[in-house]
Amino acid sequence: MRYETGNARISCGKLYTIARTFGVPISAFFRDTSIENYADESDTEMRSLFRDDLCLDLLRAYEAIPSRFQRRKVLDIVRAAARIKATER
């Protein structure tokens, strides 16, 4: 709550980490810019991913998995559920 009310500030290092986690430039967190502007106009797929709360939750959970082997297995499960072959995309 301290950050939301402005009683505490986020360090540059933490802001950089947050930006990397979300895959956006640091400028996306400032009023003069928005997440809509960080990508090219043609990149509607990426912008739509950031609008979907479930997608963001999935990405955060995936990033929290420490093992590359486990990440690969999770990806295999998601692809199987979506019926996407590994060579697609």
Distance bins in CASP14 RR format, pairs under 12 A and 6 or more apart:
PFRMAT RR
TARGET T0000
AUTHOR 0000-0000-0000
RMODE 2
METHOD distances of the structure
MODEL  1
1 7 0 0 0 0 1 0 0 0 0 0 0
1 8 0 0 0 0 1 0 0 0 0 0 0
2 8 1 1 0 0 0 0 0 0 0 0 0
2 9 0 0 0 0 1 0 0 0 0 0 0
2 10 0 0 0 0 0 1 0 0 0 0 0
3 9 1 0 0 1 0 0 0 0 0 0 0
3 10 1 0 0 1 0 0 0 0 0 0 0
3 11 0 0 0 0 0 1 0 0 0 0 0
3 14 0 0 0 0 1 0 0 0 0 0 0
3 15 0 0 0 0 0 1 0 0 0 0 0
3 18 0 0 0 0 0 1 0 0 0 0 0
3 29 0 0 0 0 0 1 0 0 0 0 0
4 10 0 0 0 0 0 1 0 0 0 0 0
8 14 0 0 0 0 0 1 0 0 0 0 0
9 15 0 0 0 0 1 0 0 0 0 0 0
10 16 0 0 0 0 1 0 0 0 0 0 0
10 17 0 0 0 0 1 0 0 0 0 0 0
10 18 1 0 0 1 0 0 0 0 0 0 0
10 19 0 0 0 0 0 1 0 0 0 0 0
10 26 0 0 0 0 0 1 0 0 0 0 0
10 29 0 0 0 0 1 0 0 0 0 0 0
11 17 0 0 0 0 1 0 0 0 0 0 0
11 18 0 0 0 0 0 1 0 0 0 0 0
12 18 0 0 0 0 0 1 0 0 0 0 0
12 19 0 0 0 0 0 1 0 0 0 0 0
12 26 0 0 0 0 1 0 0 0 0 0 0
12 29 0 0 0 0 0 1 0 0 0 0 0
13 19 0 0 0 0 1 0 0 0 0 0 0
13 20 0 0 0 0 1 0 0 0 0 0 0
13 26 0 0 0 0 1 0 0 0 0 0 0
14 20 0 0 0 0 0 1 0 0 0 0 0
14 21 0 0 0 0 0 1 0 0 0 0 0
14 26 0 0 0 0 0 1 0 0 0 0 0
14 29 0 0 0 0 0 1 0 0 0 0 0
15 21 0 0 0 0 0 1 0 0 0 0 0
15 22 0 0 0 0 0 1 0 0 0 0 0
15 24 0 0 0 0 0 1 0 0 0 0 0
15 25 0 0 0 0 0 1 0 0 0 0 0
15 26 1 0 1 0 0 0 0 0 0 0 0
15 27 0 0 0 0 0 1 0 0 0 0 0
15 28 0 0 0 0 0 1 0 0 0 0 0
15 29 1 0 0 1 0 0 0 0 0 0 0
15 30 0 0 0 0 0 1 0 0 0 0 0
16 22 0 0 0 0 0 1 0 0 0 0 0
16 23 0 0 0 0 0 1 0 0 0 0 0
16 24 0 0 0 0 0 1 0 0 0 0 0
16 25 0 0 0 0 0 1 0 0 0 0 0
16 26 1 0 0 1 0 0 0 0 0 0 0
16 27 0 0 0 0 0 1 0 0 0 0 0
16 29 0 0 0 0 0 1 0 0 0 0 0
17 23 0 0 0 0 0 1 0 0 0 0 0
17 26 0 0 0 0 0 1 0 0 0 0 0
17 63 0 0 0 0 0 1 0 0 0 0 0
18 24 0 0 0 0 1 0 0 0 0 0 0
18 25 0 0 0 0 0 1 0 0 0 0 0
18 26 0 0 0 0 1 0 0 0 0 0 0
18 28 0 0 0 0 1 0 0 0 0 0 0
18 29 1 0 0 1 0 0 0 0 0 0 0
18 60 0 0 0 0 0 1 0 0 0 0 0
19 25 1 0 0 1 0 0 0 0 0 0 0
19 26 1 0 1 0 0 0 0 0 0 0 0
19 27 0 0 0 0 1 0 0 0 0 0 0
19 28 1 0 0 1 0 0 0 0 0 0 0
19 29 1 0 0 1 0 0 0 0 0 0 0
19 30 0 0 0 0 0 1 0 0 0 0 0
19 33 0 0 0 0 0 1 0 0 0 0 0
19 35 0 0 0 0 0 1 0 0 0 0 0
19 38 0 0 0 0 1 0 0 0 0 0 0
20 26 0 0 0 0 1 0 0 0 0 0 0
20 28 0 0 0 0 0 1 0 0 0 0 0
20 59 0 0 0 0 0 1 0 0 0 0 0
20 63 0 0 0 0 1 0 0 0 0 0 0
21 28 0 0 0 0 0 1 0 0 0 0 0
21 29 0 0 0 0 0 1 0 0 0 0 0
21 50 0 0 0 0 0 1 0 0 0 0 0
21 56 0 0 0 0 1 0 0 0 0 0 0
21 59 0 0 0 0 1 0 0 0 0 0 0
21 60 1 0 0 1 0 0 0 0 0 0 0
21 61 0 0 0 0 0 1 0 0 0 0 0
21 62 0 0 0 0 0 1 0 0 0 0 0
21 63 1 0 0 1 0 0 0 0 0 0 0
21 64 0 0 0 0 0 1 0 0 0 0 0
22 28 1 0 0 1 0 0 0 0 0 0 0
22 29 0 0 0 0 1 0 0 0 0 0 0
22 35 0 0 0 0 1 0 0 0 0 0 0
22 38 0 0 0 0 1 0 0 0 0 0 0
22 46 0 0 0 0 0 1 0 0 0 0 0
22 49 0 0 0 0 0 1 0 0 0 0 0
22 50 1 0 0 1 0 0 0 0 0 0 0
22 55 0 0 0 0 0 1 0 0 0 0 0
22 56 1 0 0 1 0 0 0 0 0 0 0
22 59 0 0 0 0 1 0 0 0 0 0 0
22 60 0 0 0 0 1 0 0 0 0 0 0
22 63 0 0 0 0 0 1 0 0 0 0 0
23 29 0 0 0 0 0 1 0 0 0 0 0
23 35 0 0 0 0 1 0 0 0 0 0 0
23 38 0 0 0 0 1 0 0 0 0 0 0
23 39 0 0 0 0 0 1 0 0 0 0 0
23 46 0 0 0 0 1 0 0 0 0 0 0
23 47 0 0 0 0 0 1 0 0 0 0 0
23 49 0 0 0 0 0 1 0 0 0 0 0
23 50 0 0 0 0 1 0 0 0 0 0 0
23 56 0 0 0 0 0 1 0 0 0 0 0
23 59 0 0 0 0 1 0 0 0 0 0 0
23 60 0 0 0 0 0 1 0 0 0 0 0
23 63 0 0 0 0 0 1 0 0 0 0 0
24 30 0 0 0 0 0 1 0 0 0 0 0
24 33 0 0 0 0 1 0 0 0 0 0 0
24 34 0 0 0 0 1 0 0 0 0 0 0
24 35 1 0 1 0 0 0 0 0 0 0 0
24 36 0 0 0 0 0 1 0 0 0 0 0
24 37 0 0 0 0 1 0 0 0 0 0 0
24 38 1 0 1 0 0 0 0 0 0 0 0
24 39 0 0 0 0 1 0 0 0 0 0 0
24 43 0 0 0 0 0 1 0 0 0 0 0
24 46 0 0 0 0 1 0 0 0 0 0 0
24 47 0 0 0 0 0 1 0 0 0 0 0
24 49 0 0 0 0 0 1 0 0 0 0 0
24 50 1 0 0 1 0 0 0 0 0 0 0
24 56 0 0 0 0 0 1 0 0 0 0 0
25 33 0 0 0 0 1 0 0 0 0 0 0
25 34 0 0 0 0 0 1 0 0 0 0 0
25 35 0 0 0 0 1 0 0 0 0 0 0
25 37 0 0 0 0 1 0 0 0 0 0 0
25 38 1 0 1 0 0 0 0 0 0 0 0
25 39 0 0 0 0 1 0 0 0 0 0 0
26 33 0 0 0 0 1 0 0 0 0 0 0
26 35 0 0 0 0 0 1 0 0 0 0 0
26 38 0 0 0 0 0 1 0 0 0 0 0
27 33 1 0 1 0 0 0 0 0 0 0 0
27 34 0 0 0 0 1 0 0 0 0 0 0
27 35 0 0 0 0 0 1 0 0 0 0 0
27 37 0 0 0 0 1 0 0 0 0 0 0
27 38 1 0 0 1 0 0 0 0 0 0 0
28 34 1 0 0 1 0 0 0 0 0 0 0
28 35 1 0 1 0 0 0 0 0 0 0 0
28 36 0 0 0 0 1 0 0 0 0 0 0
28 37 1 0 0 1 0 0 0 0 0 0 0
28 38 1 0 1 0 0 0 0 0 0 0 0
28 39 0 0 0 0 0 1 0 0 0 0 0
28 47 0 0 0 0 0 1 0 0 0 0 0
28 50 0 0 0 0 1 0 0 0 0 0 0
29 35 0 0 0 0 1 0 0 0 0 0 0
29 38 0 0 0 0 0 1 0 0 0 0 0
30 37 0 0 0 0 0 1 0 0 0 0 0
30 38 0 0 0 0 0 1 0 0 0 0 0
33 39 0 0 0 0 0 1 0 0 0 0 0
34 47 0 0 0 0 0 1 0 0 0 0 0
34 50 0 0 0 0 0 1 0 0 0 0 0
34 51 0 0 0 0 0 1 0 0 0 0 0
35 43 0 0 0 0 0 1 0 0 0 0 0
35 46 0 0 0 0 1 0 0 0 0 0 0
35 47 1 0 0 1 0 0 0 0 0 0 0
35 48 0 0 0 0 0 1 0 0 0 0 0
35 49 0 0 0 0 0 1 0 0 0 0 0
35 50 1 0 1 0 0 0 0 0 0 0 0
35 51 0 0 0 0 1 0 0 0 0 0 0
35 56 0 0 0 0 0 1 0 0 0 0 0
36 43 0 0 0 0 0 1 0 0 0 0 0
36 44 0 0 0 0 0 1 0 0 0 0 0
36 46 0 0 0 0 0 1 0 0 0 0 0
36 47 1 0 0 1 0 0 0 0 0 0 0
36 48 0 0 0 0 0 1 0 0 0 0 0
36 50 0 0 0 0 1 0 0 0 0 0 0
36 51 0 0 0 0 1 0 0 0 0 0 0
37 43 0 0 0 0 0 1 0 0 0 0 0
37 47 0 0 0 0 1 0 0 0 0 0 0
37 50 0 0 0 0 0 1 0 0 0 0 0
38 46 0 0 0 0 1 0 0 0 0 0 0
38 47 0 0 0 0 1 0 0 0 0 0 0
38 49 0 0 0 0 0 1 0 0 0 0 0
38 50 0 0 0 0 1 0 0 0 0 0 0
39 45 0 0 0 0 1 0 0 0 0 0 0
39 46 1 0 1 0 0 0 0 0 0 0 0
39 47 1 0 0 1 0 0 0 0 0 0 0
39 48 0 0 0 0 0 1 0 0 0 0 0
39 49 0 0 0 0 0 1 0 0 0 0 0
39 50 0 0 0 0 1 0 0 0 0 0 0
40 46 0 0 0 0 1 0 0 0 0 0 0
40 47 0 0 0 0 1 0 0 0 0 0 0
41 47 0 0 0 0 1 0 0 0 0 0 0
43 49 0 0 0 0 1 0 0 0 0 0 0
43 50 0 0 0 0 0 1 0 0 0 0 0
44 50 0 0 0 0 0 1 0 0 0 0 0
44 51 0 0 0 0 0 1 0 0 0 0 0
45 51 0 0 0 0 0 1 0 0 0 0 0
45 52 0 0 0 0 0 1 0 0 0 0 0
45 55 0 0 0 0 0 1 0 0 0 0 0
45 89 0 0 0 0 0 1 0 0 0 0 0
46 52 0 0 0 0 0 1 0 0 0 0 0
46 55 0 0 0 0 0 1 0 0 0 0 0
46 59 0 0 0 0 0 1 0 0 0 0 0
47 55 0 0 0 0 0 1 0 0 0 0 0
48 55 0 0 0 0 1 0 0 0 0 0 0
48 56 0 0 0 0 0 1 0 0 0 0 0
49 55 1 0 1 0 0 0 0 0 0 0 0
49 56 1 0 0 1 0 0 0 0 0 0 0
49 57 0 0 0 0 0 1 0 0 0 0 0
49 58 0 0 0 0 1 0 0 0 0 0 0
49 59 1 0 0 1 0 0 0 0 0 0 0
50 56 1 0 0 1 0 0 0 0 0 0 0
50 59 0 0 0 0 1 0 0 0 0 0 0
52 58 0 0 0 0 1 0 0 0 0 0 0
52 59 0 0 0 0 1 0 0 0 0 0 0
53 59 0 0 0 0 0 1 0 0 0 0 0
53 60 0 0 0 0 0 1 0 0 0 0 0
54 60 0 0 0 0 0 1 0 0 0 0 0
54 61 0 0 0 0 0 1 0 0 0 0 0
54 78 0 0 0 0 0 1 0 0 0 0 0
55 61 0 0 0 0 0 1 0 0 0 0 0
55 62 0 0 0 0 0 1 0 0 0 0 0
55 78 0 0 0 0 0 1 0 0 0 0 0
56 62 0 0 0 0 0 1 0 0 0 0 0
56 63 0 0 0 0 0 1 0 0 0 0 0
57 63 0 0 0 0 0 1 0 0 0 0 0
57 64 0 0 0 0 0 1 0 0 0 0 0
58 64 0 0 0 0 0 1 0 0 0 0 0
58 65 0 0 0 0 0 1 0 0 0 0 0
58 74 0 0 0 0 1 0 0 0 0 0 0
58 75 0 0 0 0 0 1 0 0 0 0 0
58 77 0 0 0 0 0 1 0 0 0 0 0
58 78 1 0 0 1 0 0 0 0 0 0 0
58 81 0 0 0 0 0 1 0 0 0 0 0
58 82 0 0 0 0 0 1 0 0 0 0 0
59 65 0 0 0 0 0 1 0 0 0 0 0
59 71 0 0 0 0 0 1 0 0 0 0 0
59 74 0 0 0 0 0 1 0 0 0 0 0
59 75 0 0 0 0 0 1 0 0 0 0 0
59 78 0 0 0 0 0 1 0 0 0 0 0
61 70 0 0 0 0 0 1 0 0 0 0 0
61 71 0 0 0 0 0 1 0 0 0 0 0
61 74 0 0 0 0 1 0 0 0 0 0 0
61 78 0 0 0 0 0 1 0 0 0 0 0
62 68 0 0 0 0 0 1 0 0 0 0 0
62 70 0 0 0 0 1 0 0 0 0 0 0
62 71 1 0 0 1 0 0 0 0 0 0 0
62 72 0 0 0 0 0 1 0 0 0 0 0
62 73 0 0 0 0 0 1 0 0 0 0 0
62 74 1 0 0 1 0 0 0 0 0 0 0
62 75 1 0 0 1 0 0 0 0 0 0 0
62 77 0 0 0 0 0 1 0 0 0 0 0
62 78 0 0 0 0 1 0 0 0 0 0 0
63 70 0 0 0 0 0 1 0 0 0 0 0
63 71 0 0 0 0 1 0 0 0 0 0 0
63 74 0 0 0 0 0 1 0 0 0 0 0
64 70 0 0 0 0 0 1 0 0 0 0 0
64 71 0 0 0 0 1 0 0 0 0 0 0
64 74 0 0 0 0 0 1 0 0 0 0 0
65 71 1 0 1 0 0 0 0 0 0 0 0
65 72 0 0 0 0 1 0 0 0 0 0 0
65 73 0 0 0 0 1 0 0 0 0 0 0
65 74 1 0 0 1 0 0 0 0 0 0 0
65 75 0 0 0 0 0 1 0 0 0 0 0
65 77 0 0 0 0 0 1 0 0 0 0 0
66 74 0 0 0 0 0 1 0 0 0 0 0
67 73 0 0 0 0 1 0 0 0 0 0 0
67 74 0 0 0 0 1 0 0 0 0 0 0
68 74 0 0 0 0 0 1 0 0 0 0 0
68 75 0 0 0 0 0 1 0 0 0 0 0
69 75 0 0 0 0 0 1 0 0 0 0 0
69 76 0 0 0 0 0 1 0 0 0 0 0
70 76 0 0 0 0 0 1 0 0 0 0 0
70 77 0 0 0 0 0 1 0 0 0 0 0
71 77 0 0 0 0 0 1 0 0 0 0 0
71 78 0 0 0 0 0 1 0 0 0 0 0
72 78 0 0 0 0 0 1 0 0 0 0 0
72 79 0 0 0 0 0 1 0 0 0 0 0
72 86 0 0 0 0 1 0 0 0 0 0 0
73 79 0 0 0 0 0 1 0 0 0 0 0
73 80 0 0 0 0 0 1 0 0 0 0 0
74 80 0 0 0 0 0 1 0 0 0 0 0
74 81 0 0 0 0 0 1 0 0 0 0 0
75 81 0 0 0 0 0 1 0 0 0 0 0
75 82 0 0 0 0 0 1 0 0 0 0 0
75 84 0 0 0 0 1 0 0 0 0 0 0
75 86 0 0 0 0 1 0 0 0 0 0 0
75 89 0 0 0 0 0 1 0 0 0 0 0
76 82 0 0 0 0 0 1 0 0 0 0 0
76 84 0 0 0 0 0 1 0 0 0 0 0
76 85 0 0 0 0 0 1 0 0 0 0 0
76 86 1 0 0 1 0 0 0 0 0 0 0
77 84 0 0 0 0 0 1 0 0 0 0 0
78 84 0 0 0 0 1 0 0 0 0 0 0
78 86 0 0 0 0 0 1 0 0 0 0 0
78 89 0 0 0 0 0 1 0 0 0 0 0
79 85 1 0 0 1 0 0 0 0 0 0 0
79 86 1 0 0 1 0 0 0 0 0 0 0
79 87 0 0 0 0 0 1 0 0 0 0 0
79 88 0 0 0 0 1 0 0 0 0 0 0
79 89 0 0 0 0 1 0 0 0 0 0 0
80 86 0 0 0 0 0 1 0 0 0 0 0
82 88 0 0 0 0 1 0 0 0 0 0 0
82 89 0 0 0 0 0 1 0 0 0 0 0
END
